[in-house]
């Protein structure tokens, strides 16, 4: 029996951080904006729930990769906006290089007969 294909892919360990960093590379965003941007840049493959997103944002802010400030969202509600710090930009570069190596190695391993 064929299993139904899930509509969203579970995030691999470490994937969420790099997706958040990438989502914030162009501009600062609030939590819902980050979630929407991740869904957009992954063509709907990754859908991040608040229960995963906000603990990751807090952890990344403590690590010095993100800074935050309060502002007004597009619907005039108070929201916390996150932006990359210089350390976060370096982290994005390092993690991007690592994911390129990992995905290349996985592609090669899966093509091997």
C-alpha positions as MATLAB code, in Angstrom:
seq = 'XXXXXXXXXXXXXXXXXXXXXXXXXXXXXXXXXXXXXXXXXXXXXXXXXXXXXXXXXXXXXXXXXXXXXXXXXXXXXXXXXXXXXXXXXXXXXXXXXXXXXXXXXXXXXXXXX';
ca = [
       0.000    0.000    0.000;
       1.347    3.401   -0.960;
       1.646    5.945    1.864;
       0.191    9.407    1.258;
       2.737   12.131    0.678;
       2.839   14.639    3.554;
       2.065   18.250    2.653;
       4.965   19.634    4.697;
       8.396   18.183    5.310;
       9.683   17.732    8.832;
      12.713   19.903    9.490;
      15.993   18.070    9.827;
      18.109   18.844   12.871;
      19.900   22.146   12.264;
      17.763   23.101    9.271;
      15.579   25.584   11.128;
      18.474   27.829   12.124;
      19.780   28.242    8.603;
      16.262   28.817    7.245;
      15.646   31.559    9.827;
      18.994   33.179    9.044;
      18.255   33.051    5.317;
      14.748   34.451    5.817;
      16.245   37.452    7.615;
      19.099   38.020    5.162;
      17.258   40.736    3.204;
      15.365   42.543    5.955;
      14.150   42.335    9.520;
      10.837   40.547   10.043;
       8.469   39.648   12.870;
       7.750   36.012   13.748;
       4.836   35.488   11.375;
       6.800   37.210    8.607;
       9.745   34.852    9.193;
       7.436   31.846    9.029;
       5.868   33.099    5.792;
       9.271   33.871    4.251;
      10.542   30.362    5.060;
       7.468   28.857    3.430;
       8.004   31.140    0.409;
      11.738   30.474   -0.077;
      11.193   26.724    0.312;
       8.283   26.705   -2.181;
       5.953   25.532    0.573;
       8.110   22.577    1.608;
       8.808   23.898    5.113;
       6.046   25.252    7.334;
       7.371   26.395   10.698;
       4.990   26.378   13.632;
       5.262   28.991   16.417;
       6.178   26.264   18.933;
       9.372   25.632   16.961;
      10.017   29.145   15.665;
       9.962   31.239   18.827;
      12.263   29.044   20.947;
      14.718   29.023   18.009;
      14.535   32.827   17.685;
      15.180   33.229   21.396;
      18.134   30.809   21.306;
      19.596   32.519   18.239;
      19.229   35.937   19.858;
      21.065   34.653   22.950;
      23.823   33.320   20.663;
      24.251   36.821   19.223;
      23.079   35.924   15.701;
      19.933   38.063   15.914;
      18.894   41.310   17.512;
      15.307   42.386   18.064;
      13.213   45.473   18.584;
       9.531   46.174   19.045;
       7.598   47.697   16.182;
       4.255   47.699   14.436;
       3.217   44.921   12.072;
       1.400   45.478    8.778;
      -1.939   45.129   10.587;
      -0.998   47.771   13.207;
      -0.278   45.291   15.986;
       2.747   45.436   18.234;
       5.304   42.832   17.138;
       8.894   41.910   17.859;
      11.065   42.307   14.767;
      14.271   40.314   14.334;
      17.297   41.188   12.233;
      20.661   39.575   11.574;
      23.697   40.813   13.439;
      27.154   40.741   11.795;
      27.754   37.490   13.718;
      24.476   36.139   12.298;
      25.583   36.989    8.754;
      28.821   35.066    9.301;
      26.822   32.167   10.759;
      24.569   32.145    7.679;
      27.620   31.993    5.426;
      29.203   29.169    7.477;
      25.978   27.144    7.625;
      25.281   27.680    3.919;
      28.725   26.298    3.047;
      28.151   23.330    5.346;
      24.708   22.571    3.830;
      26.140   22.762    0.297;
      28.753   20.153    1.280;
      26.183   17.939    3.033;
      23.607   18.084    0.230;
      26.261   17.377   -2.400;
      27.516   14.372   -0.437;
      23.950   13.084    0.080;
      23.126   13.485   -3.613;
      26.266   11.567   -4.522;
      25.505    8.813   -1.981;
      21.936    8.420   -3.248;
      23.054    8.182   -6.874;
      25.549    5.411   -6.095;
      24.252    1.962   -7.018;
];
